[in-house]
Amino acid sequence: MRHRFITAAAGLFVAVVCLSTVHAQVIEQVLVRVNGEIVSKSEFEDRQLAMLRGRPELANVTPASAELQRAIAEVTPDLILEAVDELLLIQRGRELNYALGDTQFRDILENIKKSNNLTDEAQFQAALKQERMTLADLRRSIERNMLINQVQSTEVTQKISVSEEEAREYFDSHRAEFSTPSEVMLREILIEVPSTDRGFNAAQDQEARARAEDARQRLLKGEPFPRLAAEVSSSPSKANGGLIGPIHMDELAPQLQELLGKLKVGDLADTIRTTRGYQILKLESRTEGRSRTFEEARNDIGRRVIEGKSRAAMQKYLDQLRAQADIKWRNTELERAYNQALTKRRQQAGVAPPPAA
């Protein structure tokens, strides 16, 4: 189980299962053995289903659907790599004598019930049945996750440190990430100019411009912007009194940034021509941008540097476990998919493959 209950799409479930032999076999088909423990065909198909049922476009596909076949081919390399890596980490956790105690399991169980609003045992059992799980299955799943997380933490993450030099180097090269851009709230009135395939009609353009100037003069005389926007604006924002935003200033065109930069809060800008017509803008509010100092950002910097170093360190750690493991493949296509995903994962982590034995 995944610490929460998920409802599977029935059509997709049938499609994935029908691509294989029936699960109700006495003997499981073995895909790969890792130090004597197996990844079975039915277990791997469950992984595929869990991944694919989150994609609504596949809910009603048939077993022979080319769309389903492509989706399975797309997710399979990462899933088989994940299955083997998880087994290696679980085995290492057992070597280190990690285990899920009864008290710890009960506490986790109570949290699951509470977070899923399962107020009585009958509801909980119904939810387990919907997931095609027993309580023992749930405990195994929780323990597997616990072993994986604990090994990752004690064997990898806790051994990573960040020096002052590394932190400052990261800060200097990522300053924009620690800055809050200036934001503005605007009100707008748009007087639209009708257009055709041949462009705009000059007379209609002049009429729209005159209407925009009239609206601007009414605003300058004190007419409430929200009321006038609701009356004359062609923009959807008229439903909200012409209000738009908040908008990051750095997301606006340079000319508009310059225009708004000259305004004080409450000012009206000059009428401007846009691709749709004539627009009147009022600066409703402005929040100035701010950059955090190194000291203010220190915790975030440390977390980000550790996250980056962890990916490479975790990949190297798994390579060590693989080098010591006895991995025997029973499916050559999945072995190729596994090696494909492993090469990609090493490249993403910036880790060179270990030297050949």
MONORGI-V236573 format. One record per pair of residues at least 12 apart in sequence whose C-alpha atoms are under 10 Angstrom apart, sorted by the first residue. I is the first residue (numbers start at 0). J is the second residue. D is the distance in Angstrom with one decimal. If there is no record, write none. Layout:
BEGIN
i/j/d
I/J/D
I/J/D
END
This chain:
BEGIN
i/j/d
0/127/8.9
0/130/7.8
0/131/9.6
0/132/7.8
0/133/9.9
0/134/9.9
0/136/7.6
0/137/5.5
0/138/8.5
0/139/8.7
0/140/5.6
0/141/7.1
0/144/9.6
1/49/10.0
1/111/9.9
1/137/8.7
1/140/7.5
1/141/7.8
1/144/8.8
2/107/8.7
2/108/8.9
2/110/8.9
2/111/6.2
2/112/9.6
2/114/9.2
2/115/9.4
2/137/8.8
2/140/8.9
2/141/7.5
2/144/9.7
3/110/10.0
3/111/6.7
3/112/9.0
3/114/8.0
3/115/7.0
3/126/9.8
4/111/8.9
4/112/9.9
4/114/10.0
4/115/7.5
4/126/7.0
4/127/8.1
4/129/8.5
4/130/7.1
5/49/9.0
5/52/9.6
5/53/9.5
5/126/9.1
5/129/8.7
5/130/7.3
6/49/9.9
6/52/8.8
6/53/9.7
6/126/9.4
6/129/7.5
6/130/7.5
7/48/8.3
7/49/7.9
7/51/9.6
7/52/6.1
7/53/8.3
7/58/9.2
7/129/8.8
7/130/8.2
8/48/9.2
8/49/9.8
8/51/9.3
8/52/5.9
8/53/8.4
8/54/9.3
8/55/8.3
8/57/8.7
8/58/5.7
8/59/8.3
9/52/8.9
9/58/7.3
9/59/8.3
10/52/9.3
10/57/8.2
10/58/5.4
10/59/5.0
10/60/6.7
10/61/7.7
10/62/9.5
11/48/7.5
11/51/7.8
11/52/6.5
11/53/10.0
11/54/9.5
11/55/9.3
11/56/9.8
11/57/6.3
11/58/5.1
11/59/6.3
11/60/6.4
11/61/7.8
11/62/8.6
11/67/8.7
12/44/9.8
12/45/9.2
12/47/9.8
12/48/6.5
12/49/9.3
12/51/9.2
12/52/7.7
12/57/10.0
12/58/8.5
12/59/9.6
12/60/9.7
12/62/9.8
13/48/9.7
13/58/9.9
13/59/9.5
13/60/9.2
13/61/8.2
13/62/7.8
14/48/9.4
14/57/9.5
14/58/9.2
14/59/8.5
14/60/6.8
14/61/5.5
14/62/4.4
14/63/8.2
14/64/8.8
14/67/8.2
15/44/7.2
15/45/8.9
15/47/7.9
15/48/6.7
15/51/9.2
15/52/9.9
15/60/9.5
15/61/8.8
15/62/6.7
15/63/10.0
15/67/8.4
15/68/9.5
15/71/8.8
16/41/8.8
16/44/7.4
16/45/8.9
16/48/8.6
16/62/8.4
17/61/9.1
17/62/6.2
17/63/9.3
18/44/9.4
18/61/9.7
18/62/6.1
18/63/8.1
18/68/9.4
19/40/8.5
19/41/8.7
19/44/8.6
19/62/9.7
20/40/9.2
20/41/9.1
21/41/8.9
22/40/8.6
22/41/6.3
22/42/9.7
22/44/9.8
23/41/9.5
24/41/9.8
27/39/6.3
27/40/7.0
27/41/7.5
27/42/9.5
28/40/5.5
28/41/7.8
28/42/9.8
28/329/9.1
29/41/9.1
29/42/9.7
29/43/10.0
29/328/8.6
29/329/6.6
29/330/8.3
30/42/9.8
30/43/8.6
30/79/9.6
30/327/8.8
30/328/6.3
30/329/5.0
30/330/5.5
30/331/9.0
30/332/9.9
30/333/7.8
30/334/9.0
31/79/9.5
31/82/9.9
31/83/8.4
31/326/7.1
31/327/5.7
31/328/4.4
31/329/5.4
31/330/7.1
31/331/9.7
31/333/8.8
31/334/8.5
32/83/8.9
32/86/9.8
32/324/10.0
32/325/7.8
32/326/5.7
32/327/5.1
32/328/6.4
32/329/7.9
33/83/7.2
33/84/9.6
33/86/7.3
33/87/7.4
33/90/9.4
33/321/9.2
33/324/6.8
33/325/5.8
33/326/4.6
33/327/6.6
33/328/8.7
34/86/9.2
34/87/8.4
34/90/8.6
34/321/10.0
34/323/9.3
34/324/5.9
34/325/4.9
34/326/6.3
34/327/8.4
35/324/9.6
35/325/7.7
35/326/8.2
35/327/8.7
36/86/8.0
36/87/9.7
36/90/9.2
36/325/9.9
36/326/9.4
37/82/10.0
37/83/9.2
37/86/8.8
37/326/9.7
37/327/9.4
37/328/9.8
38/79/8.9
38/82/7.3
38/83/7.7
38/86/8.5
38/328/9.9
42/82/9.4
43/75/9.1
43/78/8.0
43/79/7.6
43/82/7.8
44/71/9.8
44/75/9.7
44/78/9.9
46/74/9.7
46/75/9.2
46/78/7.1
46/79/9.0
46/81/9.8
46/82/8.6
47/70/9.5
47/71/7.1
47/72/10.0
47/74/7.3
47/75/7.2
47/78/7.4
47/79/9.5
48/71/9.2
50/70/9.8
50/71/9.3
50/74/7.7
50/75/9.7
50/78/8.7
51/67/8.9
51/70/7.5
51/71/7.8
51/74/8.2
54/70/9.6
57/70/8.7
72/336/9.0
73/336/9.9
74/336/9.8
74/340/10.0
75/333/7.9
75/336/7.0
75/337/8.4
75/340/9.0
76/332/9.8
76/333/7.4
76/334/8.9
76/335/8.3
76/336/4.5
76/337/5.3
76/338/8.0
76/339/6.7
76/340/5.2
76/341/8.4
76/343/9.9
77/336/8.0
77/337/7.2
77/338/9.8
77/339/8.7
77/340/5.5
77/341/8.2
77/343/9.4
77/344/8.9
78/333/10.0
78/336/9.3
78/337/8.4
78/340/8.8
79/333/7.1
79/334/8.5
79/336/7.5
79/337/5.8
79/338/9.6
79/340/8.4
79/341/9.8
80/333/9.3
80/334/9.3
80/336/8.2
80/337/5.2
80/338/8.0
80/339/9.1
80/340/6.5
80/341/6.8
80/344/9.4
81/337/8.9
81/340/9.3
81/341/9.6
82/337/9.7
83/321/9.2
83/326/8.9
83/337/8.8
84/147/9.4
84/314/9.9
84/317/7.0
84/318/9.5
84/320/8.8
84/321/8.4
85/143/8.2
85/144/8.7
85/146/9.3
85/147/6.7
85/317/9.7
86/143/8.7
86/147/8.7
87/147/8.9
87/317/7.8
87/320/6.6
87/321/7.6
87/323/10.0
87/324/8.0
88/143/9.0
88/144/9.8
88/146/7.2
88/147/5.4
88/148/8.8
88/149/9.3
88/150/6.6
88/151/7.9
88/316/9.8
88/317/8.0
88/320/8.1
89/142/9.0
89/143/6.3
89/144/8.3
89/145/8.8
89/146/5.5
89/147/5.7
89/148/9.3
89/149/9.5
89/150/8.0
90/143/9.6
90/146/8.5
90/147/9.1
90/150/9.8
90/320/9.8
91/146/8.3
91/147/8.6
91/150/7.2
91/154/9.8
91/320/8.3
92/143/9.1
92/145/9.0
92/146/5.3
92/147/7.0
92/148/9.2
92/149/7.4
92/150/5.8
92/151/9.4
92/154/9.8
93/146/7.6
93/150/9.6
95/146/9.6
95/149/10.0
95/150/8.5
96/146/9.6
97/142/9.3
97/145/8.7
97/146/6.5
97/147/9.9
97/149/8.0
97/150/8.7
98/142/7.0
98/143/9.2
98/145/8.1
98/146/7.1
98/149/9.9
99/138/8.5
99/139/9.1
99/141/8.2
99/142/5.6
99/143/9.0
99/145/7.4
99/146/8.3
100/142/9.1
101/138/9.8
104/137/9.9
104/138/7.2
104/141/8.1
104/142/8.5
105/138/9.7
107/138/9.6
107/141/8.5
108/123/9.9
108/134/9.8
108/137/9.2
108/138/8.9
108/141/9.5
111/123/9.4
112/126/9.8
151/309/9.3
151/312/9.9
151/313/7.4
151/316/9.2
151/317/9.9
152/309/9.9
152/313/10.0
154/312/9.7
154/313/8.9
154/316/8.3
155/308/9.8
155/309/7.1
155/310/9.6
155/312/6.6
155/313/6.3
155/314/9.9
155/315/9.6
155/316/7.4
156/305/7.7
156/306/8.7
156/308/8.8
156/309/6.2
156/310/9.5
156/312/8.2
156/313/8.2
157/305/9.7
157/309/9.6
158/309/9.5
158/312/9.5
159/304/9.7
159/305/6.8
159/306/9.6
159/308/7.4
159/309/7.4
159/312/8.4
160/301/8.7
160/304/9.0
160/305/7.2
160/308/9.0
161/300/9.3
161/301/6.5
161/302/9.1
161/304/7.1
161/305/6.9
161/308/9.2
162/301/9.0
162/304/9.8
163/297/9.8
163/301/9.5
165/300/9.4
165/301/9.0
165/304/7.9
166/293/8.8
166/296/9.9
166/297/7.6
166/298/9.7
166/299/9.8
166/300/6.2
166/301/6.5
166/302/9.9
166/303/9.4
166/304/7.3
166/305/9.9
167/293/7.4
167/294/9.9
167/297/8.9
167/300/8.5
167/301/9.9
168/300/9.9
169/300/7.2
169/301/9.2
169/303/8.9
169/304/7.5
170/292/9.2
170/293/6.9
170/296/8.3
170/297/8.7
170/299/9.8
170/300/6.8
170/301/9.8
170/304/9.9
171/293/8.9
173/300/9.5
174/290/7.9
174/291/8.6
174/292/9.3
174/293/9.2
174/296/10.0
175/290/8.0
175/291/9.7
176/290/9.0
176/291/9.4
176/296/9.9
177/289/8.7
177/290/6.0
177/291/5.7
177/292/8.2
177/293/8.9
177/295/9.3
177/296/7.0
177/299/9.0
177/300/9.2
178/288/7.2
178/289/5.6
178/290/4.1
178/291/6.0
178/292/9.2
178/296/9.9
179/247/9.1
179/286/9.6
179/287/8.4
179/288/5.1
179/289/5.1
179/290/6.1
179/291/8.2
180/246/9.5
180/247/6.1
180/248/6.9
180/249/7.1
180/250/9.6
180/286/8.4
180/287/7.2
180/288/4.3
180/289/6.6
180/290/8.3
181/245/9.7
181/246/8.4
181/247/5.9
181/248/5.6
181/249/7.7
181/285/7.2
181/286/5.4
181/287/4.5
181/288/3.8
181/289/7.5
182/244/8.3
182/245/6.0
182/246/5.3
182/247/4.5
182/248/5.6
182/249/8.6
182/250/9.6
182/284/8.3
182/285/5.7
182/286/5.0
182/287/6.6
182/288/7.2
183/243/8.9
183/244/6.7
183/245/5.4
183/246/5.4
183/247/6.6
183/248/6.8
183/259/8.9
183/264/9.4
183/282/7.2
183/283/7.4
183/284/5.6
183/285/4.4
183/286/6.3
183/287/8.6
184/242/7.3
184/243/6.1
184/244/4.8
184/245/4.8
184/246/6.5
184/247/9.3
184/264/9.5
184/281/8.7
184/282/6.4
184/283/5.2
184/284/5.1
184/285/6.5
184/286/8.8
185/241/7.9
185/242/5.8
185/243/5.3
185/244/6.3
185/245/7.7
185/246/8.4
185/259/9.7
185/264/9.6
185/265/9.5
185/267/9.9
185/279/10.0
185/280/6.5
185/281/5.6
185/282/4.9
185/283/5.0
185/284/7.1
185/285/9.0
186/224/7.7
186/225/8.2
186/228/8.6
186/236/8.4
186/237/9.2
186/239/9.2
186/240/7.4
186/241/4.7
186/242/4.4
186/243/5.9
186/244/8.6
186/265/9.9
186/267/9.3
186/279/8.1
186/280/5.7
186/281/5.1
186/282/6.7
186/283/6.5
186/284/9.7
187/224/8.5
187/225/9.2
187/228/7.3
187/232/8.0
187/233/9.9
187/234/8.0
187/236/7.5
187/237/8.1
187/240/8.4
187/241/4.9
187/242/6.6
187/243/7.4
187/267/9.7
187/278/6.7
187/279/5.5
187/280/4.7
187/281/6.5
187/282/9.2
187/283/10.0
188/211/8.2
188/214/8.4
188/215/9.0
188/224/8.5
188/225/9.3
188/227/8.1
188/228/5.5
188/229/8.7
188/230/9.6
188/231/7.4
188/232/4.9
188/233/7.3
188/234/6.9
188/235/9.8
188/236/8.3
188/237/7.5
188/240/9.0
188/241/6.2
188/242/9.3
188/270/9.7
188/277/8.2
188/278/5.6
188/279/5.1
188/280/6.8
188/281/9.0
189/207/9.6
189/211/7.8
189/214/10.0
189/228/8.2
189/231/7.9
189/232/4.9
189/233/5.3
189/234/5.6
189/235/9.4
189/236/9.3
189/237/8.9
189/241/9.0
189/270/9.7
189/271/9.7
189/272/9.7
189/273/9.1
189/275/8.1
189/276/6.7
189/277/5.7
189/278/4.5
189/279/6.6
189/280/8.9
190/204/9.9
190/206/9.7
190/207/6.0
190/208/7.7
190/209/9.6
190/210/7.2
190/211/6.0
190/212/9.8
190/214/9.2
190/228/9.9
190/231/7.2
190/232/5.8
190/233/5.8
190/234/8.1
190/272/9.7
190/273/9.9
190/275/8.1
190/276/5.7
190/277/5.1
190/278/6.3
190/279/8.5
191/203/9.6
191/204/8.8
191/207/6.8
191/208/9.2
191/210/9.9
191/211/9.3
191/231/9.8
191/232/8.0
191/233/6.0
191/234/8.3
191/272/9.9
191/273/9.2
191/274/9.1
191/275/5.6
191/276/4.3
191/277/6.4
191/278/8.4
192/204/5.8
192/205/9.0
192/206/8.5
192/207/6.0
192/208/8.6
192/233/9.7
192/272/9.9
192/273/9.6
192/274/8.8
192/275/6.1
192/276/4.7
192/277/7.6
193/207/9.0
193/275/8.0
193/276/8.1
194/274/9.9
194/275/8.4
194/276/9.5
199/275/9.9
199/276/9.8
204/276/7.8
204/277/8.9
207/276/7.3
207/277/7.0
208/270/8.5
208/271/9.4
208/272/8.6
208/276/8.1
208/277/6.3
208/278/9.3
209/277/9.5
210/231/8.9
210/277/9.0
211/231/9.0
211/232/9.3
211/270/7.2
211/271/9.4
211/276/9.2
211/277/6.3
211/278/7.3
211/279/7.3
212/269/9.2
212/270/7.1
212/277/9.0
212/278/9.7
212/279/8.7
214/227/7.6
214/228/9.0
214/231/8.0
214/232/9.5
214/270/9.8
214/279/8.4
215/227/9.7
215/267/8.2
215/268/9.2
215/269/8.4
215/270/7.6
215/278/9.7
215/279/6.9
215/280/9.3
218/267/8.4
218/279/9.8
218/281/9.8
219/266/9.4
219/267/8.0
223/240/9.4
224/237/9.9
224/240/7.0
224/241/7.5
224/242/9.4
224/280/10.0
224/281/8.6
225/237/7.5
225/238/8.8
225/239/7.5
225/240/3.8
225/241/6.1
225/242/8.0
226/238/10.0
226/239/9.9
226/240/6.6
226/241/9.0
227/240/8.1
227/241/8.9
228/240/5.8
228/241/5.6
228/242/9.2
228/279/9.8
229/241/7.4
232/277/10.0
232/278/9.0
232/279/9.6
233/275/9.6
233/276/9.4
233/278/9.8
234/275/9.7
234/278/9.5
241/279/10.0
241/280/9.1
241/281/9.4
242/280/9.8
242/281/9.3
242/282/10.0
242/283/8.4
243/283/9.4
244/283/9.6
244/284/9.7
245/283/10.0
245/284/8.9
245/285/8.9
245/286/9.3
246/285/9.6
247/285/9.9
247/286/9.4
247/288/9.2
248/260/9.3
248/285/9.6
248/286/9.8
248/287/9.6
248/288/9.1
255/271/9.7
258/271/10.0
259/280/8.9
259/281/9.0
259/282/7.3
259/285/9.7
260/282/9.8
260/285/9.8
262/281/8.7
262/282/7.0
262/285/10.0
263/281/9.5
263/282/7.1
263/283/9.0
263/284/8.7
263/285/8.7
264/281/8.1
264/282/5.2
264/283/5.7
264/284/5.5
264/285/6.9
265/281/6.4
265/282/5.4
265/283/5.6
265/284/7.5
265/285/10.0
266/280/8.6
266/281/5.7
266/282/5.8
266/283/8.0
266/284/9.9
267/279/7.3
267/280/5.9
267/281/4.4
267/282/6.6
267/283/9.3
268/280/5.5
268/281/6.1
268/282/7.9
269/281/9.4
307/348/8.3
308/348/8.7
309/348/9.0
310/344/9.4
310/345/9.3
310/347/8.7
310/348/5.7
310/349/8.8
310/350/9.3
311/344/9.6
311/345/8.0
311/346/9.7
311/347/8.7
311/348/4.9
311/349/6.5
311/350/6.2
311/351/9.8
312/348/8.6
312/350/8.7
313/348/9.0
314/341/9.4
314/344/7.9
314/345/6.8
314/347/9.9
314/348/7.1
314/349/9.2
314/350/7.2
314/351/9.7
314/352/9.7
315/345/8.7
315/348/9.4
315/350/7.2
315/351/8.9
315/352/8.8
315/353/8.5
318/341/9.7
318/345/9.6
318/350/9.9
318/352/8.1
318/353/7.2
319/353/8.7
322/353/8.7
322/355/9.8
322/356/8.6
END
